[in-house]
């Protein structure tokens, strides 16, 4: 019971910290698990409403997606098996926002809402050895060891390949490729190809993602023994699923529920249940509101 109480106390402290800071630099808005955050050498699963800070490294697993909202209104999306490092990120102060990110692996998308494009900011995205300076824009890219792609969807960017001159891109569907350390000529892709690329970073409806404000939950274990609940909890979180333990008094005894919450629809909860069904220690996931 002591460990469960400590976990609950930690959650309360995290909430209090979130309320104390009126404008976090970045927040997780949605996550299709499994996905993890590494901070100061510690690894934990990503969850909706989690505040992010400089130095955090975000990682997604197979079939995963991640949506992060920055303080100035932009959104960063990651596809499956991706890795993103928030090397520098400062909350919006005095009308100026500053951020630098490194896409170490996988597909990403950076999108700015029309209402915030005019705000003062300095945003840089590095895709291995290529850095893009953002000026009110929408772009997509992918990072692998052999090839880096940056595709402009809207707006303007300045691409800086390592040890090469800057390249300006200002036309929709222009794309830059660096293969095996060498920049290729700027080209254009079709709308159909762009749509396929964009799907790689989108959270699909009903696919089992957890989001801010989601009302559905998935109960993965309801047990009398605290140790049994902790075993399921630890197993899920190590696998990249943001489970929580909720003790409940029922008929004079304490039942420990292990749940994943913040699921937006029944379809999402059922999709996640199907994905986790069969994992050792889980006796029939149950969907509820």
N, C-alpha and C positions, 0 to 999 in steps of 0.2 A: 504493500500500500504506500510505503514511503516513496518508492520510485515513481509511482503513478501521481502522487501528490506533487512531487518535484516537477514532473512533466507539465502538469496543469499550472503550477506556479510560473513555470517558464513561459507558458503561453500567455498568461496574464501580464507578465512583465513585457513580453514582446508587443502586446496590444497597447500597453501604456506608453511604450516607447514610440509606437506609431502615432498615437494621439498627440504626444508631446512635440513631434516634429511635423509641422503643418504641411510641409511640401517636400516629400522624399525625392531624391534624385531620380529614382526609377523604381517601378513596382511591377511584379508579375501580374498580368491581367488574365492570362489563361495558360493552361498546360495540359497537353495530352501526354500522360505519363507512359513510360518512365522517363524521368529527368532529374538532374542533380545540380546542386550548387556546391562549389568548393570555396571555403572562406577560411583564411588563416590556418590552412592545413586540415580543416575538418570538412567532411562531406555529408550532405543532408539532401533529402528529396525536395524539389521545388514545389511550391504550392501557391494558389491564388492569394493575392494581397501581400505576398512576401516582399519586403523592402530590400532593394539592392544597393550596393555601394561600390566605390572604387576598389579594385583588387579582386572582386568576385569573378569566378570562372563558372560559366553555365554550360551544362552538357546535356544533350538529349540522347535517348536510346533508339532502338529500332522501332519504326512506326510512330515515333514521338513528334510533337510539335510544341513550340513555345512562343508566347506573345508577351512582350515586355513594353510597358508604357513609360516613356521618359517624361521628366517634369515639364518640359516645354511643349508637350503635346504630341511628339512624334512616337511612332511605334516601331519596334524591332521584332521581326519574326525569324524563328529558326526552324529548319526542317529536321528530319531524323538524322541521328548519328552526327550531330553538329557540336561544335565547341566554340564558345564566344568568351573572350576576356574583356571585362570592363576596366581598361587600364586607367582611365581618368573619367570622372563624372562628378559634376558639381551642381547642386540644386539651383534653380532659377533665382538669382538674387540681383536686385537692381535692374531687372529687365534683360539680363544676359545669362545665357546657358552655355556651358562648355562640356564637351564630352569627347573621349577617344576610345574606340573599341577595336579589338583585333578578332577577326574571324579566323580561327585556327583550323577549322574543318567544317565541311558541310555547306548547305544552302542557307541563305539569309535574305531578308528583305527589309529595307528601311523606308518607312512611309511617313510623310508629313501632311497633316490635315491642312486644307486651304486656309483656315482661320489663323494658323500659327506660322505660316510661311514667312510673314513679314517680321517676326520677332528676331531680336538680335541674338545670334548664337554662333558658336564655333564647334562644328561636329566633324570628326575625322574617323573614317572606317578603313582599317588596314586589313587587306586580304593577303596574308603572308608577306610577300615582298612588294605589294602594290597598295598605295594609299589613295583613297578618294576623299576629296574635300567637298562637303555637302553645302549646297546653297539653295535651300527651299526646294526639296526634290523627292522623287520616288525612284528607288533603284533596287535591283535584285542582283544577287551574285552567288558564286559558289567557290569554295576553296578546297583544293586537294594538293597533295605534294607536287604532282606533276603539272597541274593546270589551275589557273585562277581566271574567273570570269566576272566581269562587272557589266551589267546591262542597265542602261538608263531607260526608265519608264516615263518620267516627266521631270521637267526642270533643267538644271545644269549641274555638272560635276567637273572637277578637275582631277584627272588621274595622274598619280606620280609613281611610275614604276621605279624600283630601286636601280640606281646608277643610270637612269635615263631621264630625258627631258619630260616636262609636264605635257599632258594631252587633254585638250578641252573637248567635252562632249555636251551638246546642247540640243540634240534632236531625238525625239521619242524612238525607242527600239534600237538605238545605237548600242553596240556592245564591243567591249574590249576583252581580249584574251591574251594571257601570258602563258606560254607553254614551254616547259623545261627551261625556264629562266629567260626566255626571249619573247618580247612583245610582238604580237601579230597585227596586221593592218586592221583599223577600225572597220566594222561591218554593220549590217542591219539584219535583224531577225524578223520573221513573220509574226503576225498577231497570234497565230495558232501556236507557234513555238513558245512565245512569251506566256500564253495561257498555261501551257504544260509546265513550264518552269515555275510559274506562280503557284500552281497546285502543290508543289513540293514544300511550301512554307505556310500553307493555309491550314487552320484547324477546321476540319469538316464537321458539319452538324451531325449529331448523333453518333460520333465516333468514340465517345468516352472521355472527352476532355472535361477538366474542372475549370471553372471560371469564377471571377469575382461576382458575388451575388447569387450564385447557383443555389437552388433550394432542395435539390434531391440528394440523397445519401445512399451509400452502399455499406451495409453491415457485413463484415467478413468473419466475425467470430463474436459469440456471446457466451462467456464462460464464467464459472464461479472462481476459478483459481487465477490469482494475479499473475503467477509465473507463466501460465498458459497464454494469457492475453499478451504479456510482454514478448513471448516467443514469436507470436504472429506479428505483432507490431514491429519488432526488430527485423523480421524477415521481409516484410513489405517495404519498409523504409530503405533497407539495404538494396532492394531491387529497384528503387527509384519511385515508389508510390507513397504519397504523403498521407499515411495513416495516422489516426489519433485514437487514444483510449478514453472512453467516457464511462466512468463508474456510475451505476444506477442502483438504488436500493429498491428491491422488489420482494414482497412477501417476507420481510424480515431478513433478507440476505442481500449481499452486494453482487451484482452481475457486472462484469467488465465487457463493454462493447468495444470492438475494434472496428473503426469506420473510416471511410474516405468520403468527404463531404464536398459541398460547393459544385455539385453536378447540375447543369442547367435544365436537363430534361430527363424524363424516364428513359428515353432511347439512349442517352449518354450513359446513364447508370447501368442499363442492361448490357450495353456494349462493353463497358468496363468489367462487369460481372462475368461476361463470357470470356474475356481475356484472362481473368484471374482464376476462373474455375479450374480446378485440378491442381492448383498450387498446394503443396503439402501444408496441413494444418488448417486449411480453410474448409469449413463444413457447410457448403451451400450458401454462397453470397445472397443477401436479401436486399431488395430495392425498396425504398420508402421515401416519404417526404418528411 
